[in-house]
Amino acid sequence: MRAIVCLGALLVASAAAADAQVPLSIGGLLAEGWEVAGFTTADANRTSLILFKHAGAASLVQCSTHYEPSRTPMAAVNCYELH
């Protein structure tokens, strides 16, 4: 029982920390001076991976994009830091 309570507290704390961070976006990265370092497509050109670099950052940011015309919204973007 104690492990379940600790796990619940950990999940609540991690959710609160995740809400405090502003999600990364391609437009936001470009506006902050990030540059495209690499690009690839797959899955009949519906999925793309874009790698960003910044001169003042020690990490890279990768954004995955997926375009699905039968869904709303049609495009989904997920950006995350690579350490």
C-alpha positions as semicolon CSV with decimal commas, in nm:
position;residue;x (nm);y (nm);z (nm)
1;M;0,000;0,000;0,000
2;R;0,283;0,236;0,087
3;A;0,446;0,176;-0,253
4;I;0,123;0,271;-0,430
5;V;0,101;0,598;-0,234
6;C;0,465;0,680;-0,316
7;L;0,409;0,599;-0,683
8;G;0,100;0,822;-0,691
9;A;0,291;1,110;-0,532
10;L;0,571;1,066;-0,784
11;L;0,326;1,073;-1,076
12;V;0,160;1,391;-0,944
13;A;0,498;1,560;-0,901
14;S;0,616;1,464;-1,249
15;A;0,289;1,583;-1,405
16;A;0,324;1,919;-1,229
17;A;0,682;1,954;-1,355
18;A;0,576;1,867;-1,709
19;D;0,300;2,130;-1,700
20;A;0,554;2,396;-1,596
21;Q;0,760;2,347;-1,914
22;V;0,660;2,523;-2,233
23;P;0,630;2,265;-2,511
24;L;0,886;2,299;-2,787
25;S;0,764;2,384;-3,137
26;I;0,935;2,416;-3,473
27;G;0,832;2,780;-3,506
28;G;0,953;2,857;-3,154
29;L;1,289;2,691;-3,215
30;L;1,345;2,884;-3,537
31;A;1,246;3,210;-3,368
32;E;1,504;3,143;-3,093
33;G;1,785;3,099;-3,345
34;W;1,796;2,719;-3,374
35;E;1,916;2,588;-3,711
36;V;1,822;2,271;-3,897
37;A;2,108;2,022;-3,861
38;G;1,944;1,727;-4,033
39;F;1,623;1,609;-4,194
40;T;1,477;1,277;-4,307
41;T;1,141;1,147;-4,423
42;A;0,977;0,806;-4,406
43;D;0,643;0,632;-4,442
44;A;0,554;0,764;-4,791
45;N;0,653;1,121;-4,694
46;R;0,397;1,136;-4,412
47;T;0,656;1,123;-4,133
48;S;0,957;1,352;-4,096
49;L;1,235;1,391;-3,841
50;I;1,405;1,728;-3,811
51;L;1,719;1,775;-3,600
52;F;1,797;2,124;-3,469
53;K;2,124;2,267;-3,332
54;H;2,202;2,593;-3,155
55;A;2,544;2,749;-3,110
56;G;2,476;2,829;-2,743
57;A;2,328;2,492;-2,646
58;A;2,506;2,171;-2,552
59;S;2,212;1,957;-2,664
60;L;2,018;1,898;-2,984
61;V;1,641;1,909;-3,037
62;Q;1,460;1,655;-3,251
63;C;1,111;1,714;-3,385
64;S;0,903;1,438;-3,534
65;T;0,615;1,537;-3,757
66;H;0,338;1,320;-3,892
67;Y;0,080;1,417;-4,152
68;E;-0,241;1,215;-4,167
69;P;-0,509;1,365;-4,395
70;S;-0,788;1,153;-4,248
71;R;-0,744;1,290;-3,894
72;T;-0,812;1,621;-3,727
73;P;-0,571;1,792;-3,679
74;M;-0,395;1,664;-3,990
75;A;-0,043;1,729;-3,862
76;A;0,108;1,619;-3,532
77;V;0,443;1,754;-3,409
78;N;0,646;1,631;-3,113
79;C;0,974;1,805;-3,021
80;Y;1,214;1,692;-2,750
81;E;1,568;1,761;-2,636
82;L;1,843;1,507;-2,694
83;H;2,111;1,512;-2,423
